[in-house]
Amino acid sequence: MKFNLVVATHHKTGTVWMDGVFKAIARDLGVRYVKFRDPGQPRDLDHEPFILFCHDSDFSDCPDLLDREDVKTLHLIRDPRDVVISAMHYHKSSRESWLHEPIPGYDNLTYQRALQALPTAFAQYLFEMDNSSASTVRDMASWRYGRANCFEARYEDLRQDTALVTWQRILAFLGFDADERAIGSRRFWQNSLFGGLSRLGNRHVRSGAVDQWRREFTPDLAAAFLKRFPHALQALGYEKNDAWVHGLQEEPVIPGLLSDLRDLLSHHWEVFAGLARTPSKF
């Protein structure tokens, strides 16, 4: 590798996906893989080549790392509306430890139980906007954009990158040579829902689809979102104004299990459509 790498994501923006991809790449290249702030991880980043992974893009305790001349960064964001949707469903069933710890001020309830106790999906989405997803949206918006050594990527672009066009641009930007790009492309394909990664039995993936908000958001939910995050979509480049609310349905377009079934069928079609192209990618 020509540069040391930093991979920075946010909760529900492809964190587990990118972790799997770059952990495999590091193993293939014989490079040290560092999970930022994980207990027991070495903090010395001055000697051996490394790929450092940060799940929340918070480098406040290591502010100079991203400006180092020997470092290239990949930063990944996602449409905040889909972050809310994905996070709410994930938090209702995930086994992550923090979801099962009592929340101060909620009568000893855990985050997950407080979420599950709410009577409607609308109420659950509001809870998510007011809690975990609020910090995610805030962190995406407050990231320092414009660094020359950082590739700013969107989950949506990578999720639909079945021809690996964007991914190849990323690998080239990060300084991978031809052989390393071949390895990186193979690992990206193997860890992608449209490639070798099965959604069945994967507790981190409920849907993975882009633009879920188009069928989940109602006018009332959109109004609640805009009240809490009035400028987030424009700041992140997902919308030019608030006109997106005008085409929303009064009720979710495809509720519950039917929505999940549609996503599953879409996933299988992506795999089928991509099989013929797979050998030429690597």
Steps between C-alpha positions, in 0.01 A plus 500: 500500500625844409313668788367411841121489487223630722146373440240717674131414513193583710241276663283332232695646208669175398718456807489119522535481122815713482645331808471163326645631174805673646572237762526246216714736292737557792532125551573444131763774489660409832421843643407575860125556545410735787148547641514855633441523877432127538644370830837336459574659164851648464508880481841528333433609142847628417677189377326203336264561204139492616137508401308672778125458526281747693130418535383849602741736318592661833869587509478762774757314711738470202439821302821501292459150358284596203740776390810283486675496161534121513125446557212468255143491631175349379197662666155347449161664561138402429172679444390601853143389427619147428731513802193555720309216336787253511596591856148470637449148365850393600468632852175310557672164466877544525702332774750786529573546869422873523142435388447285809636741760255710706446854371513779762158664526307209345406316821785252457382404151760407243516675162364194324210447740408867492493483121305175487242630748387780270165415333565607140780515247448876490569529874801270467646713222454813714680330788785410266522857365518635853766259617760287320440624146512862613868463583568320172341776291677765704836325458460462123415869468787618722772298326770723350449457127743618233817323609715433193606160635143380569262323261144596594275205413130432533351170608247530218768517231685196633181302561415531130857465373457153345755581228749621766558829318486716812690242701784499249518880526521470878779242490699710254453809718620305805822418315448130425708363213352269234550179700364660817198632311425148379509375859291794622239447229467131578452569871247774428298265281513217751373724782224675301131410495503502119806274505595216729345613827180322594231701673337187641604444860694827507380680812667825395300526177123546486479657157802698385292659224541865406217758512298304756361835615291529181269225620538538878475876549154655524437878495476497881825311537670731251380804698640347819829431325529856364418648839794311651744519210391803294816540291662156512393375157615816324827513694580142403392548139202265500239767423506856367188600694201351683297420187559126558217498756233574241491154341472303822205269570281537807586142597818297437487362147595142586469429872674238708583161360403591144767768504762253618389249235541758226852578620587130510378445144692809391816359661468170316451683172817702562694179556356339186564809288858530622610138461580530132732794568677362804809336340597814308506714816817345633 
